[in-house]
């Protein structure tokens, strides 16, 4: 899990990333990112819609797993970025941890965040 200083506060922060950010799309989720000069470190959010799963348990499991991977990669994030991970497949919850970490890492590398 990532610490409180690396989380978004309020909806206006997400609006900025959605409006001005760039997107790297993968097979299970997309990562939208934007540089943030106002912060000293990165901020991350994981968005899992009810369209993905009606079960809050599954949505929260997906969210926690992706936050855990981002927390592991925390030392490798090079600059203060705002990162929003948008999940669009329910099968993300069934991915093995190594595959999920590989997917997140490759997308962040292609975004030049790592």
C-alpha positions in Angstrom: 0.0 0.0 0.0 1.2 3.5 -0.6 1.4 6.2 2.0 -1.1 9.0 2.5 1.3 11.6 1.0 1.2 9.7 -2.4 -2.6 9.7 -2.7 -4.9 12.2 -4.4 -7.1 14.5 -2.4 -10.4 15.6 -4.0 -11.7 15.3 -7.5 -10.1 18.4 -9.0 -6.7 16.7 -8.9 -8.0 13.9 -11.0 -9.6 16.3 -13.4 -6.2 17.9 -14.1 -4.7 14.5 -15.0 -7.7 13.5 -17.2 -7.5 16.9 -19.0 -3.8 17.4 -19.4 -2.3 13.9 -19.0 -1.0 11.4 -21.5 -2.2 7.8 -21.8 -0.4 4.4 -22.0 -2.9 1.7 -22.7 -2.3 -2.0 -21.9 -4.5 -5.1 -22.1 -6.0 -4.9 -18.6 -5.7 -1.2 -17.7 -4.5 2.2 -18.9 -2.2 4.5 -17.1 -2.8 8.3 -17.4 0.1 10.5 -16.2 1.0 14.1 -16.0 4.0 15.9 -14.5 3.3 17.8 -11.3 5.7 20.6 -10.5 3.8 21.5 -7.3 4.7 18.3 -5.4 8.0 16.8 -4.3 6.9 13.2 -5.1 4.4 11.3 -7.1 0.7 10.8 -6.4 -1.3 7.8 -7.6 -4.9 6.8 -7.9 -6.6 3.6 -9.1 -10.0 3.8 -10.6 -12.2 0.7 -10.9 -15.7 1.3 -12.1 -18.8 -0.5 -11.2 -19.0 -1.6 -14.8 -16.0 -3.8 -14.1 -17.6 -5.7 -11.2 -20.8 -5.1 -9.2 -19.0 -6.6 -6.2 -17.2 -4.0 -4.1 -15.0 -6.7 -2.7 -13.6 -7.5 -6.2 -13.1 -3.8 -7.0 -11.3 -3.2 -3.8 -9.1 -6.3 -4.2 -8.1 -5.0 -7.7 -7.4 -1.5 -6.2 -5.3 -2.9 -3.3 -3.2 -5.1 -5.6 -2.3 -2.3 -8.0 -1.5 0.1 -5.1 0.8 -2.6 -3.7 2.7 -2.9 -7.0 3.0 0.9 -7.2 4.3 0.9 -3.6 7.0 -1.6 -4.6 8.1 0.6 -7.5 8.1 3.8 -5.4 11.9 4.1 -5.3 12.1 3.9 -9.1 9.7 6.7 -9.9 12.0 9.4 -11.3 10.1 12.7 -10.9 6.9 14.1 -9.4 4.1 12.7 -11.5 0.4 12.3 -11.1 -0.6 8.8 -12.1 -4.1 7.5 -12.6 -4.6 3.8 -13.3 -8.0 3.0 -14.9 -8.9 -0.7 -14.9 -11.2 -2.0 -17.6 -11.1 -5.8 -17.2 -12.4 -7.8 -14.3 -9.9 -10.5 -15.0 -7.2 -8.2 -13.5 -8.2 -9.6 -10.1 -7.2 -13.1 -11.2 -3.8 -12.2 -12.6 -0.8 -13.7 -10.8 1.1 -11.1 -8.8 4.2 -11.4 -10.9 2.3 -10.8 -14.1 0.5 -7.8 -12.6 3.7 -6.3 -11.5 5.3 -6.9 -14.9 2.3 -5.2 -16.6 2.4 -2.2 -14.4 6.2 -1.9 -14.6 6.2 -2.1 -18.4 3.5 0.5 -18.8 5.2 2.9 -16.4 8.5 2.4 -18.3 6.8 3.2 -21.6 5.4 6.3 -20.0 8.9 7.2 -18.9 7.7 7.5 -15.3 10.2 4.8 -14.2 
